[in-house]
Amino acid sequence: MSLLGRDYNSELNSLDNGSQSPLESSSSITSENVHPAGEAGLSMMQTLIHLLKCNIGTGLLGLPLAIKNAGLLVGPVSLLAIGVLTVHCMVILLNCAQHLSQRLQKTFVNYGEATMYSLETCPNTWLRTHAVWGRYTVSFLLVITQLGFCSVYFMFMADNLQQMMEEAHVTSNICKPREILTLTPILDIRFYMLIILPFLISLVFIQNLRALSIFSTLANISTLGSMALIFEYIMQGIPYPSNLPLMANWKTFLLFFGTAVFTFEGVGMVLPLKNQMKHPQQFSFVLYLGMSIVIILSILLGTLGYMKFGSDTQASIILNLPNCWLYQLVKLMYSIGIFFTYALQFHVPAEIIIPFAISQVSESWAPFVDLSVRSALVCLTCVSAILIPRLDLVISLVGSVSSSALALIIPALLEIVIFYSEDMSCVTVAKDIMISILGLLGCIFGIYQALYELTQPISHSMANSTGVYA
C-alpha cells in the first residue's frame, strides 16, 4: 500500500466501521468503496456537528492572543477575511472534486486524488508524468498537520496541568481576576509533558474507535460546558479598551496569520463529510451555516478575550481564568476533552503510515510494528512539544507550514488546473493566483517570524508563560 495514498475519509469510514480495527478496515476502504450517499448516511444535523468538531479546538482558545498580535481593529477584520477566504476555498475544492467525479465517473474523489487527477490532465508533460506526487504531497501535509495538532494538544494539556498543580495550594472558592506574580515554576513544563506521555501512548493503542466513542461524547459535553463558562466569565466587566492598539506591529501580525489559518483548518474534512451525507446536495447549506457559526464564535471569543485581559492575554485564554475551583474544573474538563480528541486526530496519520510499515515486514511481526510505530509517533509529537515549549509559536508554525497550503494554496491552484481549459474567466484566474500568493507569503513570512521568536531569550513575560497567580 502506498505510504501517502489515503486521506481524511479514512477517519469517517473507520468511525462507520467501528467494530473493526483500523488495520482491518484499512484493507476495505477506498475512494470507490465508501458508503453510498443515500444509504445510512449522515443527517444534516450530524454533518453540522462533525463540521463544528473539525473547526473548534485548541486554536479557538489561542485567538485572543492572535487578536493581540494583530490589533483590536485589524484582528477581527482580518479574522473575518481569512474565515471567508477559507470557506471560499472549501467551496472551490468541492466544485473541483465534483467536476472530476463526473469526468472520471467515480462516486467519490478525496483531496489527494483530486490533486493527482487534476495534474494528470494538465498541459505540462512533466506534471502529468509526476501527477501521483500531488497525491503524496497532500497526504504528507495532512500527516504534518495532524501531528502538529497532536503536538499542540501536548502543550495545551501540559500548560493546564502545570497551572492546576502549582496553584492548588492557593486555589480558593472565590473567583476573582488573577494577577501575575513573577515566580519561578516548581517544575519545568517539559516534566509535565513526560508525565502525560505514557497515558497518551496507552490511549492510541486502542485501535477500535467504537471503544473511544463514549469518551468522545463525554469530551464533547465537557468542551461545550467549558466554552460556555469561558464566555460567561469574559463577558463580565469588560474594561473600556482605550489603551489597546487598533493595529499591532506587522511582525506579530505574521503570527496572527498562522494562528487564524490553524483555527479554520477543516478543509480536509469537507469532501468525506459531503460523501457521507444522506443528501449530499444539502451540504452547501450545512457548510455555510457551520462555518458562519465558527467564524462568529472565533471573532467573539478572540475580541472579547483580548478586551478582557489586554496585555496579559496568554497563548490559551483558559490560562487567564480566575484561580478558583470552578475555573480549575473548566481547565480539567477541557484538558480531558483534548486528551481523548488526541486519539481521533492521531488516527489520521496512523492510518496513512502504519499500513505501509506493516507491509514491509512478515505477518508475525505486524502487531509489534503496529504498536512500535504508534509509540514512535506519539513520542515524536512529545519531542516536538518539548523542543518548542511555546503554545503560541507551535500553533502559528503548524498554521503557516501546512494549514495555509491545504486551506488556501492548493484549492486555488486546483481550480486553475482543472477549469483553465474550459473557458475560465480571467477574473477567476487572477483571483486564484492572488489567493495562492497570499497563502504562500503567509506561509513563508509566518514560518520566518515564528522561528525568529524561537531564537529570542525566554522570559517570564513571554506570551504563554505559566506562572503562579494570586
Number of C-alpha atoms within 10 A of each C-alpha: 15 11 16 23 21 28 27 25 25 23 21 17 21 24 19 18 18 18 15 16 16 25 17 13 19 19 10 12 18 18 18 12 11 19 19 15 18 13 11 12 20 20 16 17 10 14 22 21 13 17 22 18 15 18 22 18 20 22 27 23 24 30 32 31 30 33 34 32 24 28 25 23 16 18 28 22 15 19 27 18 12 18 24 17 16 24 21 17 23 24 19 19 26 23 14 24 25 18 16 21 17 12 9 12 9 12 17 25 26 25 29 24 24 26 29 23 22 23 25 21 15 18 11 10 12 11 17 17 11 13 20 19 19 22 23 20 17 26 26 23 17 25 24 17 22 24 26 25 24 27 27 28 25 31 27 26 22 24 28 21 21 23 21 21 13 17 18 15 8 11 19 16 10 11 15 12 14 15 13 14 11 13 11 11 14 11 11 12 22 21 13 19 23 16 12 17 18 13 11 19 18 13 15 22 14 14 18 18 23 18 12 18 15 11 16 21 13 16 21 20 15 21 22 15 14 22 17 12 15 21 14 10 18 19 13 10 8 15 11 9 13 8 10 16 16 15 16 18 12 12 17 19 24 25 29 32 27 30 30 29 30 29 28 28 22 22 24 23 21 24 23 22 22 23 24 25 23 20 16 18 12 13 23 14 11 20 21 16 14 19 21 16 12 21 22 15 14 27 22 16 24 26 22 20 29 28 24 22 21 20 13 18 24 28 27 24 24 24 23 23 22 21 26 19 16 17 23 24 13 21 25 18 21 26 25 20 24 26 23 21 21 23 23 19 21 22 22 23 25 22 24 24 22 20 20 16 15 19 14 12 11 9 11 8 11 17 10 12 20 18 16 14 16 22 18 12 20 25 18 15 23 25 17 19 25 18 10 17 24 23 26 27 25 24 27 30 24 26 33 31 23 26 32 28 21 28 27 28 23 21 29 28 18 22 21 21 19 22 17 15 11 8 7 13 11 10 9 15 18 12 14 23 16 14 21 21 15 14 24 18 15 24 25 13 17 29 22 17 19 22 16 11 16 15 9 8 7 11 8 14 13 14 18 22 20 25 20 22 19 14
